[in-house]
Amino acid sequence: MQSIKANDYSIYFNHEAHEMLNSWIPKYNYSKLFILVDETTNEFCLPKLLPLLEVEIPIEIIEIEAGEEMKNISTCVEIWSILADLGADRKSALLNLGGGVITDLGGFVASTFKRGIDFINIPTTLLGMVDAAIGGKNGVDLGALKNQIGVINAPKLVLIDTDFLETLPQNHMKSGLAEMLKHGLIFDKTYWNQFKDLQDLNFDDLDQLIHRSVEIKNEIVCQDPTETGMRKALNFGHTLGHAIESHFLETPTPLLHGEAIAIGMVLESFISKEKNLISELEYIEIKSTLLAVFGKHIFTSNDIEAILNLLIHDKKNEYGMVQFALINSIGTCILNQNADNETIISAFKEYET
């Protein structure tokens, strides 16, 4: 697949990705290479990567526990301390091998250690490939509040090898599909329509769909790197989705990011319909497609009240108002939209019918 040029870096795929990594490291004369993994990618993905690394500099592996609950400032302190203890300097580089937690966290650690060292993202999950590793957003959660602390800073490379997806559980594959479906809804109706028969997809189809999804996100980010305008479209489904994810994060039944965002997209599509931005038929199409992939989650009245309270912490809020990116017909998006609590509660009720 053809490489994709972002503003400050490039995205390479499969065999070309490994070739680029092996040429990049000696070219920039790094003193040491550190590879950040979690316990899952250490077991399943690192053994695939190490034999392909043809470099002669020292390599150190830093492993953390897996899970969103590790995406916090305490984990950053641990990694900063390990880097210092192992002699990392400003000519060291950090390679982030993992899903969204690893690339978000690793990018933030690298961007702040000694005022910034180079980092390279190698996403190993579908969600990481089409979303988290792309666009330069790096950060951590503040308690249960998603992505409250962070920076926008580009990696030196993003390397996507879809062979890593063979190690991924089915629920994590579905989680990544949510962001791909979102890219169609906000930007490309033809791309959205390609997902109608997911059961017929094979890996060749998936490679091309991943490539197109990365193209869409990259095109949006390149036009608005710091999220002052068009990039806000990528938040469709995330205003309510992040609040839902945050609420269930500290319960016995946490949701994966894509599962929460899929619910958020159904709810925010309902809000779009209520504002006469999409038709009833478009709403039904969106809802039925997403529920066919992700199923339905049950919310209690206490859940909904807690989610509404979490909305006040959303990063996109301005002047105390909750800001939504909504669908303005399938394939286009409208920004800076408001919705009152009554409409949001109605969205939850209709979601469960």
C-alpha positions as a LaTeX table, in Angstrom:
\begin{tabular}{lrrr}
\hline
Residue & $x$ (\AA) & $y$ (\AA) & $z$ (\AA) \\
\hline
Met1 & 0.00 & 0.00 & 0.00 \\
Gln2 & 1.19 & 3.50 & $-0.81$ \\
Ser3 & 2.65 & 5.55 & 2.03 \\
Ile4 & 0.70 & 8.58 & 3.27 \\
Lys5 & 2.34 & 11.95 & 3.94 \\
Ala6 & 1.21 & 13.88 & 7.02 \\
Asn7 & 2.31 & 17.41 & 7.88 \\
Asp8 & 5.44 & 16.45 & 9.83 \\
Tyr9 & 5.83 & 12.71 & 9.28 \\
Ser10 & 4.85 & 9.84 & 7.00 \\
Ile11 & 2.80 & 6.68 & 7.48 \\
Tyr12 & 4.13 & 3.45 & 5.99 \\
Phe13 & 2.45 & 0.08 & 5.60 \\
Asn14 & 3.46 & $-3.58$ & 5.95 \\
His15 & 6.81 & $-4.53$ & 4.33 \\
Glu16 & 7.68 & $-0.92$ & 3.49 \\
Ala17 & 7.12 & $-0.01$ & 7.14 \\
His18 & 9.85 & $-2.37$ & 8.32 \\
Glu19 & 12.23 & $-1.25$ & 5.59 \\
Met20 & 11.71 & 2.37 & 6.61 \\
Leu21 & 12.32 & 1.62 & 10.29 \\
Asn22 & 15.63 & $-0.11$ & 9.54 \\
Ser23 & 16.81 & 2.78 & 7.40 \\
Trp24 & 15.53 & 5.50 & 9.72 \\
Ile25 & 17.27 & 4.42 & 12.95 \\
Pro26 & 20.87 & 4.49 & 11.67 \\
Lys27 & 20.18 & 7.64 & 9.63 \\
Tyr28 & 19.36 & 9.59 & 12.79 \\
Asn29 & 22.21 & 8.07 & 14.79 \\
Tyr30 & 20.20 & 7.34 & 17.93 \\
Ser31 & 22.17 & 6.52 & 21.07 \\
Lys32 & 19.64 & 3.94 & 22.32 \\
Leu33 & 16.30 & 2.54 & 21.24 \\
Phe34 & 13.63 & 1.97 & 23.87 \\
Ile35 & 10.55 & $-0.10$ & 23.01 \\
Leu36 & 7.44 & 0.51 & 25.09 \\
Val37 & 5.08 & $-2.49$ & 25.28 \\
Asp38 & 2.35 & $-3.76$ & 27.54 \\
Glu39 & 2.22 & $-7.34$ & 28.78 \\
Thr40 & 0.09 & $-8.39$ & 25.79 \\
Thr41 & 2.19 & $-6.82$ & 23.04 \\
Asn42 & 5.34 & $-8.03$ & 24.81 \\
Glu43 & 4.08 & $-11.59$ & 24.44 \\
Phe44 & 2.43 & $-11.50$ & 21.01 \\
Cys45 & 3.85 & $-8.57$ & 19.01 \\
Leu46 & 7.41 & $-7.96$ & 20.18 \\
Pro47 & 8.53 & $-11.45$ & 18.98 \\
Lys48 & 7.24 & $-10.50$ & 15.50 \\
Leu49 & 9.09 & $-7.17$ & 15.50 \\
Leu50 & 12.51 & $-7.95$ & 16.98 \\
Pro51 & 13.65 & $-10.38$ & 14.25 \\
Leu52 & 12.88 & $-7.67$ & 11.67 \\
Leu53 & 14.97 & $-5.02$ & 13.41 \\
Glu54 & 18.34 & $-4.77$ & 11.68 \\
Val55 & 20.05 & $-2.21$ & 13.91 \\
Glu56 & 23.23 & $-2.25$ & 15.94 \\
Ile57 & 22.39 & 0.20 & 18.73 \\
Pro58 & 21.39 & $-0.94$ & 22.25 \\
Ile59 & 17.71 & $-1.85$ & 22.64 \\
Glu60 & 15.85 & $-1.77$ & 25.96 \\
Ile61 & 12.31 & $-3.07$ & 26.52 \\
Ile62 & 9.95 & $-1.23$ & 28.91 \\
Glu63 & 6.82 & $-3.19$ & 29.81 \\
Ile64 & 3.71 & $-1.90$ & 31.56 \\
Glu65 & 0.48 & $-3.65$ & 32.48 \\
Ala66 & $-2.23$ & $-3.68$ & 29.83 \\
Gly67 & $-5.41$ & $-1.63$ & 30.09 \\
Glu68 & $-6.87$ & 1.87 & 30.00 \\
Glu69 & $-6.41$ & 2.15 & 33.78 \\
Met70 & $-2.63$ & 2.35 & 33.18 \\
Lys71 & $-3.01$ & 5.50 & 31.06 \\
Asn72 & $-2.27$ & 7.93 & 33.86 \\
Ile73 & 0.44 & 10.25 & 35.12 \\
Ser74 & 1.71 & 7.68 & 37.66 \\
Thr75 & 2.61 & 5.33 & 34.81 \\
Cys76 & 4.39 & 8.21 & 33.07 \\
Val77 & 6.48 & 8.84 & 36.21 \\
Glu78 & 7.45 & 5.16 & 36.28 \\
Ile79 & 8.51 & 5.20 & 32.63 \\
Trp80 & 10.39 & 8.51 & 32.95 \\
Ser81 & 12.28 & 7.00 & 35.90 \\
Ile82 & 13.11 & 3.82 & 33.95 \\
Leu83 & 14.36 & 5.88 & 31.02 \\
Ala84 & 16.59 & 7.90 & 33.34 \\
Asp85 & 17.88 & 4.79 & 35.15 \\
Leu86 & 18.71 & 3.10 & 31.83 \\
Gly87 & 20.68 & 6.11 & 30.61 \\
Ala88 & 18.29 & 7.56 & 28.05 \\
Asp89 & 19.48 & 10.89 & 26.67 \\
Arg90 & 18.15 & 13.41 & 24.17 \\
Lys91 & 19.47 & 11.30 & 21.30 \\
Ser92 & 17.48 & 8.27 & 22.43 \\
Ala93 & 14.26 & 7.24 & 20.68 \\
Leu94 & 11.10 & 5.59 & 21.99 \\
Leu95 & 9.26 & 3.07 & 19.85 \\
Asn96 & 5.62 & 2.62 & 20.94 \\
Leu97 & 4.47 & $-0.93$ & 20.12 \\
Gly98 & 0.84 & $-1.40$ & 21.05 \\
Gly99 & $-2.70$ & $-0.09$ & 20.90 \\
Gly100 & $-4.10$ & 3.31 & 21.73 \\
Val101 & $-3.01$ & 3.28 & 25.37 \\
Ile102 & 0.62 & 2.62 & 24.41 \\
Thr103 & 0.77 & 5.19 & 21.59 \\
Asp104 & $-1.08$ & 7.89 & 23.57 \\
Leu105 & 0.98 & 7.31 & 26.70 \\
Gly106 & 4.29 & 6.68 & 24.92 \\
Gly107 & 3.94 & 9.79 & 22.78 \\
Phe108 & 3.31 & 11.88 & 25.90 \\
Val109 & 6.25 & 10.34 & 27.77 \\
Ala110 & 8.59 & 10.95 & 24.82 \\
Ser111 & 7.32 & 14.49 & 24.23 \\
Thr112 & 8.09 & 15.49 & 27.82 \\
Phe113 & 11.21 & 13.47 & 28.73 \\
Lys114 & 14.22 & 15.83 & 28.63 \\
Arg115 & 11.88 & 18.30 & 26.87 \\
Gly116 & 11.28 & 15.86 & 24.06 \\
Ile117 & 12.87 & 12.83 & 22.43 \\
Asp118 & 11.94 & 11.24 & 19.10 \\
Phe119 & 9.22 & 8.62 & 19.07 \\
Ile120 & 7.84 & 6.21 & 16.48 \\
Asn121 & 4.38 & 4.64 & 16.64 \\
Ile122 & 3.83 & 1.03 & 15.63 \\
Pro123 & 0.13 & 0.41 & 16.35 \\
Thr124 & $-0.84$ & $-3.22$ & 16.85 \\
Thr125 & $-4.63$ & $-2.86$ & 17.15 \\
Leu126 & $-7.15$ & $-1.81$ & 14.54 \\
Leu127 & $-8.15$ & 1.16 & 16.70 \\
Gly128 & $-4.53$ & 2.22 & 16.96 \\
Met129 & $-3.93$ & 1.91 & 13.23 \\
Val130 & $-6.88$ & 3.99 & 12.08 \\
Asp131 & $-7.09$ & 6.47 & 14.93 \\
Ala132 & $-4.89$ & 6.65 & 18.03 \\
Ala133 & $-1.47$ & 6.51 & 16.35 \\
Ile134 & $-2.42$ & 9.10 & 13.71 \\
Gly135 & $-2.55$ & 12.85 & 14.20 \\
Gly136 & $-0.07$ & 13.65 & 16.97 \\
Lys137 & $-2.43$ & 13.67 & 19.98 \\
Asn138 & $-0.63$ & 12.25 & 23.01 \\
Gly139 & $-1.80$ & 12.16 & 26.59 \\
Val140 & $-3.21$ & 10.45 & 29.64 \\
Asp141 & $-6.43$ & 10.29 & 31.61 \\
Leu142 & $-7.11$ & 12.24 & 34.80 \\
Gly143 & $-8.82$ & 9.71 & 37.02 \\
Ala144 & $-11.80$ & 8.50 & 35.01 \\
Leu145 & $-11.75$ & 11.57 & 32.75 \\
Lys146 & $-10.44$ & 10.67 & 29.31 \\
Asn147 & $-7.40$ & 12.38 & 27.77 \\
Gln148 & $-7.45$ & 15.44 & 30.04 \\
Ile149 & $-3.64$ & 15.83 & 30.17 \\
Gly150 & $-1.61$ & 15.87 & 26.97 \\
Val151 & 0.15 & 17.55 & 24.09 \\
Ile152 & $-0.10$ & 17.64 & 20.32 \\
Asn153 & 3.28 & 16.50 & 19.01 \\
Ala154 & 3.96 & 14.45 & 15.89 \\
Pro155 & 5.80 & 11.12 & 15.86 \\
Lys156 & 8.74 & 10.75 & 13.51 \\
Leu157 & 7.05 & 7.82 & 11.77 \\
Val158 & 3.89 & 5.75 & 11.97 \\
Leu159 & 4.41 & 2.16 & 10.83 \\
Ile160 & 1.32 & 0.04 & 10.18 \\
Asp161 & 1.75 & $-3.71$ & 9.79 \\
Thr162 & $-1.64$ & $-5.37$ & 9.48 \\
Asp163 & $-0.10$ & $-8.77$ & 10.30 \\
Phe164 & $-0.32$ & $-7.70$ & 13.95 \\
Leu165 & $-4.10$ & $-7.89$ & 13.67 \\
Glu166 & $-3.83$ & $-11.69$ & 13.61 \\
Thr167 & $-3.05$ & $-11.48$ & 17.35 \\
Leu168 & $-6.11$ & $-9.35$ & 18.15 \\
Pro169 & $-9.25$ & $-10.67$ & 19.92 \\
Gln170 & $-12.52$ & $-10.23$ & 18.04 \\
Asn171 & $-13.93$ & $-7.64$ & 20.46 \\
His172 & $-10.85$ & $-5.45$ & 19.93 \\
Met173 & $-11.22$ & $-5.78$ & 16.15 \\
Lys174 & $-14.82$ & $-4.57$ & 16.46 \\
Ser175 & $-13.66$ & $-1.71$ & 18.67 \\
Gly176 & $-11.46$ & $-0.44$ & 15.83 \\
Leu177 & $-14.29$ & $-0.70$ & 13.33 \\
Ala178 & $-16.16$ & 2.02 & 15.23 \\
Glu179 & $-13.62$ & 4.67 & 14.25 \\
Met180 & $-13.60$ & 3.46 & 10.64 \\
Leu181 & $-17.39$ & 3.70 & 10.47 \\
Lys182 & $-17.13$ & 7.17 & 11.97 \\
His183 & $-14.76$ & 8.27 & 9.19 \\
Gly184 & $-17.39$ & 7.30 & 6.64 \\
Leu185 & $-20.19$ & 9.05 & 8.49 \\
Ile186 & $-18.36$ & 12.36 & 8.81 \\
Phe187 & $-16.44$ & 12.46 & 5.54 \\
Asp188 & $-17.15$ & 9.83 & 2.87 \\
Lys189 & $-20.57$ & 8.26 & 2.25 \\
Thr190 & $-19.11$ & 5.84 & $-0.31$ \\
Tyr191 & $-16.70$ & 4.58 & 2.34 \\
Trp192 & $-19.57$ & 4.18 & 4.83 \\
Asn193 & $-21.49$ & 2.12 & 2.28 \\
Gln194 & $-18.57$ & $-0.31$ & 1.94 \\
Phe195 & $-19.26$ & $-1.54$ & 5.48 \\
Lys196 & $-22.82$ & $-2.70$ & 4.84 \\
Asp197 & $-21.83$ & $-6.35$ & 4.49 \\
Leu198 & $-19.05$ & $-6.76$ & 7.05 \\
Gln199 & $-19.40$ & $-10.54$ & 7.12 \\
Asp200 & $-18.14$ & $-10.67$ & 3.53 \\
Leu201 & $-14.88$ & $-8.78$ & 4.22 \\
Asn202 & $-11.55$ & $-10.56$ & 3.87 \\
Phe203 & $-8.08$ & $-9.39$ & 4.90 \\
Asp204 & $-7.36$ & $-7.88$ & 1.48 \\
Asp205 & $-10.52$ & $-5.79$ & 1.77 \\
Leu206 & $-9.55$ & $-4.83$ & 5.32 \\
Asp207 & $-6.10$ & $-3.62$ & 4.26 \\
Gln208 & $-7.65$ & $-1.25$ & 1.74 \\
Leu209 & $-10.31$ & $-0.08$ & 4.20 \\
Ile210 & $-7.61$ & 0.62 & 6.80 \\
His211 & $-5.60$ & 2.58 & 4.24 \\
Arg212 & $-8.64$ & 4.69 & 3.29 \\
Ser213 & $-9.51$ & 5.28 & 6.95 \\
Val214 & $-5.98$ & 6.54 & 7.62 \\
Glu215 & $-6.24$ & 8.78 & 4.53 \\
Ile216 & $-9.46$ & 10.33 & 5.83 \\
Lys217 & $-8.16$ & 11.05 & 9.30 \\
Asn218 & $-4.86$ & 12.35 & 7.94 \\
Glu219 & $-6.58$ & 14.66 & 5.43 \\
Ile220 & $-8.67$ & 16.19 & 8.21 \\
Val221 & $-5.73$ & 16.57 & 10.61 \\
Cys222 & $-3.45$ & 18.10 & 7.97 \\
Gln223 & $-6.01$ & 20.85 & 7.38 \\
Asp224 & $-6.43$ & 21.53 & 11.11 \\
Pro225 & $-3.56$ & 20.13 & 13.23 \\
Thr226 & $-4.51$ & 21.85 & 16.49 \\
Glu227 & $-8.29$ & 21.26 & 16.38 \\
Thr228 & $-9.52$ & 24.81 & 15.99 \\
Gly229 & $-11.96$ & 23.91 & 13.23 \\
Met230 & $-12.38$ & 20.96 & 10.87 \\
Arg231 & $-10.58$ & 18.45 & 13.10 \\
Lys232 & $-13.46$ & 18.72 & 15.56 \\
Ala233 & $-15.43$ & 16.55 & 13.12 \\
Leu234 & $-13.39$ & 13.59 & 14.37 \\
Asn235 & $-15.18$ & 14.04 & 17.71 \\
Phe236 & $-18.49$ & 12.78 & 16.32 \\
Gly237 & $-19.73$ & 10.15 & 18.75 \\
His238 & $-17.02$ & 11.06 & 21.25 \\
Thr239 & $-18.76$ & 13.72 & 23.35 \\
Leu240 & $-21.22$ & 11.19 & 24.74 \\
Gly241 & $-18.95$ & 8.24 & 23.92 \\
His242 & $-16.10$ & 9.46 & 26.15 \\
Ala243 & $-18.52$ & 10.18 & 28.99 \\
Ile244 & $-19.96$ & 6.67 & 28.63 \\
Glu245 & $-16.46$ & 5.14 & 28.53 \\
Ser246 & $-15.38$ & 7.16 & 31.59 \\
His247 & $-18.48$ & 6.16 & 33.57 \\
Phe248 & $-18.05$ & 2.45 & 32.98 \\
Leu249 & $-14.26$ & 2.51 & 33.35 \\
Glu250 & $-14.51$ & 2.17 & 37.12 \\
Thr251 & $-17.31$ & $-0.42$ & 37.12 \\
Pro252 & $-17.09$ & $-4.23$ & 36.89 \\
Thr253 & $-18.17$ & $-3.99$ & 33.23 \\
Pro254 & $-15.89$ & $-1.46$ & 31.47 \\
Leu255 & $-16.46$ & $-0.80$ & 27.78 \\
Leu256 & $-13.77$ & $-0.78$ & 25.12 \\
His257 & $-13.24$ & 2.61 & 23.49 \\
Gly258 & $-14.90$ & 1.60 & 20.22 \\
Glu259 & $-17.87$ & 0.06 & 22.02 \\
Ala260 & $-18.51$ & 3.34 & 23.85 \\
Ile261 & $-17.98$ & 5.43 & 20.71 \\
Ala262 & $-20.43$ & 3.26 & 18.75 \\
Ile263 & $-23.10$ & 4.03 & 21.37 \\
Gly264 & $-22.11$ & 7.68 & 21.23 \\
Met265 & $-22.55$ & 7.73 & 17.46 \\
Val266 & $-26.08$ & 6.30 & 17.72 \\
Leu267 & $-27.02$ & 8.84 & 20.40 \\
Glu268 & $-25.49$ & 11.76 & 18.54 \\
Ser269 & $-27.15$ & 10.64 & 15.31 \\
Phe270 & $-30.46$ & 10.85 & 17.15 \\
Ile271 & $-29.57$ & 14.40 & 18.23 \\
Ser272 & $-28.73$ & 15.15 & 14.59 \\
Lys273 & $-32.17$ & 13.88 & 13.59 \\
Glu274 & $-33.87$ & 15.97 & 16.27 \\
Lys275 & $-32.12$ & 19.03 & 14.87 \\
Asn276 & $-33.34$ & 18.12 & 11.34 \\
Leu277 & $-29.76$ & 17.61 & 10.14 \\
Ile278 & $-30.43$ & 14.04 & 8.99 \\
Ser279 & $-33.62$ & 12.27 & 7.99 \\
Glu280 & $-35.41$ & 9.57 & 9.94 \\
Leu281 & $-34.29$ & 7.04 & 7.32 \\
Glu282 & $-30.64$ & 8.07 & 7.67 \\
Tyr283 & $-30.88$ & 7.77 & 11.45 \\
Ile284 & $-32.41$ & 4.29 & 11.19 \\
Glu285 & $-29.65$ & 3.26 & 8.76 \\
Ile286 & $-26.92$ & 4.46 & 11.12 \\
Lys287 & $-28.51$ & 2.92 & 14.21 \\
Ser288 & $-29.21$ & $-0.46$ & 12.59 \\
Thr289 & $-25.71$ & $-0.70$ & 11.08 \\
Leu290 & $-23.99$ & 0.08 & 14.38 \\
Leu291 & $-26.23$ & $-2.16$ & 16.48 \\
Ala292 & $-25.65$ & $-5.03$ & 14.05 \\
Val293 & $-21.91$ & $-4.81$ & 14.81 \\
Phe294 & $-21.87$ & $-3.80$ & 18.47 \\
Gly295 & $-25.18$ & $-4.93$ & 19.92 \\
Lys296 & $-27.07$ & $-2.91$ & 22.52 \\
His297 & $-25.99$ & $-1.84$ & 26.00 \\
Ile298 & $-28.47$ & $-1.34$ & 28.84 \\
Phe299 & $-28.35$ & 1.93 & 30.80 \\
Thr300 & $-29.98$ & 2.53 & 34.17 \\
Ser301 & $-31.32$ & 5.94 & 35.14 \\
Asn302 & $-28.33$ & 6.26 & 37.50 \\
Asp303 & $-25.95$ & 5.52 & 34.59 \\
Ile304 & $-27.53$ & 8.26 & 32.48 \\
Glu305 & $-27.40$ & 10.79 & 35.33 \\
Ala306 & $-23.70$ & 10.04 & 35.92 \\
Ile307 & $-22.93$ & 10.32 & 32.19 \\
Leu308 & $-24.67$ & 13.69 & 31.98 \\
Asn309 & $-22.57$ & 14.92 & 34.92 \\
Leu310 & $-19.39$ & 13.78 & 33.17 \\
Leu311 & $-20.23$ & 15.83 & 30.07 \\
Ile312 & $-19.18$ & 19.03 & 31.84 \\
His313 & $-15.57$ & 17.79 & 31.76 \\
Asp314 & $-15.45$ & 17.18 & 28.00 \\
Lys315 & $-12.37$ & 18.82 & 26.44 \\
Lys316 & $-14.42$ & 20.32 & 23.60 \\
Asn317 & $-16.62$ & 22.41 & 25.90 \\
Glu318 & $-16.47$ & 26.18 & 25.44 \\
Tyr319 & $-17.82$ & 28.85 & 27.81 \\
Gly320 & $-19.53$ & 26.17 & 29.88 \\
Met321 & $-21.46$ & 24.75 & 26.91 \\
Val322 & $-21.21$ & 21.13 & 25.78 \\
Gln323 & $-20.12$ & 21.11 & 22.13 \\
Phe324 & $-21.14$ & 18.35 & 19.71 \\
Ala325 & $-19.93$ & 17.48 & 16.23 \\
Leu326 & $-23.06$ & 16.15 & 14.52 \\
Ile327 & $-23.91$ & 14.49 & 11.21 \\
Asn328 & $-25.29$ & 16.82 & 8.55 \\
Ser329 & $-26.37$ & 14.00 & 6.19 \\
Ile330 & $-24.25$ & 10.84 & 5.91 \\
Gly331 & $-20.78$ & 11.79 & 4.76 \\
Thr332 & $-20.70$ & 15.34 & 6.12 \\
Cys333 & $-20.41$ & 16.88 & 9.57 \\
Ile334 & $-21.47$ & 20.12 & 11.28 \\
Leu335 & $-19.50$ & 21.53 & 14.22 \\
Asn336 & $-20.13$ & 23.39 & 17.48 \\
Gln337 & $-23.67$ & 22.15 & 18.07 \\
Asn338 & $-25.45$ & 22.19 & 21.43 \\
Ala339 & $-28.07$ & 19.86 & 22.88 \\
Asp340 & $-30.02$ & 20.18 & 26.12 \\
Asn341 & $-30.28$ & 17.40 & 28.71 \\
Glu342 & $-33.85$ & 16.62 & 27.68 \\
Thr343 & $-32.74$ & 15.80 & 24.13 \\
Ile344 & $-29.81$ & 13.71 & 25.38 \\
Ile345 & $-32.07$ & 11.73 & 27.72 \\
Ser346 & $-34.49$ & 11.18 & 24.81 \\
Ala347 & $-31.55$ & 9.86 & 22.78 \\
Phe348 & $-30.80$ & 7.25 & 25.47 \\
Lys349 & $-34.46$ & 6.22 & 25.63 \\
Glu350 & $-34.73$ & 5.86 & 21.85 \\
Tyr351 & $-31.40$ & 3.94 & 21.72 \\
Glu352 & $-32.91$ & 1.25 & 23.95 \\
Thr353 & $-36.13$ & 0.81 & 21.92 \\
\hline
\end{tabular}
